[in-house]
């Protein structure tokens, strides 16, 4: 059984070198390995595959076999998702929010969880259970950089991974905050580039992330 603190430790450690997690919405299993390879080779080994497409679990399975890839499952909403993602080979779970059932099940299944929170009360609640790295979603409309700056004064022991409205243009503003070790976003991998199998463009956008 993994503790909440160990969950946050694991995800912080996995993302410490890259600091950016590409958020992927992929349904075509046949392109999964090429996409993962492209991102790993471009210096983005941590990949969040959202459970928003019918074939997302097969995509996770294919990507998890790519050397060097650390595949996370995103949009994890319930216990069923947790066991499915674990079987598919996901190394950690990302949820837009959190429920008691989700937290308990992830712990029992030994799956590190990045739970979501956007209010002081939600943050305090998760921090009380031992999490010290939280997803801040949807970041832009929940106050963005200013909100995270404000949380760092009363809640300095909690760190955040903002997603939702993070872009190449504003990621530096987020990452310069002391309580933001990592950000996530979908801007590196557009549906058009996936459709065109434009690995060159995806690689260029991933490599353009200069930390
Ligand atoms: C997520 O699931 O984390 C977000 O939908 C990603 O948001 P973005 O598309 O604005 O980057």
Boltz pocket constraint, residues with backbone or C-beta under 6 A from the ligand:
constraints:
  - pocket:
      binder: B
      contacts: [[A, 23], [A, 50], [A, 74], [A, 75], [A, 137], [A, 163], [A, 164], [A, 165], [A, 166], [A, 184], [A, 185], [A, 186], [A, 187]]
      max_distance: 6.0
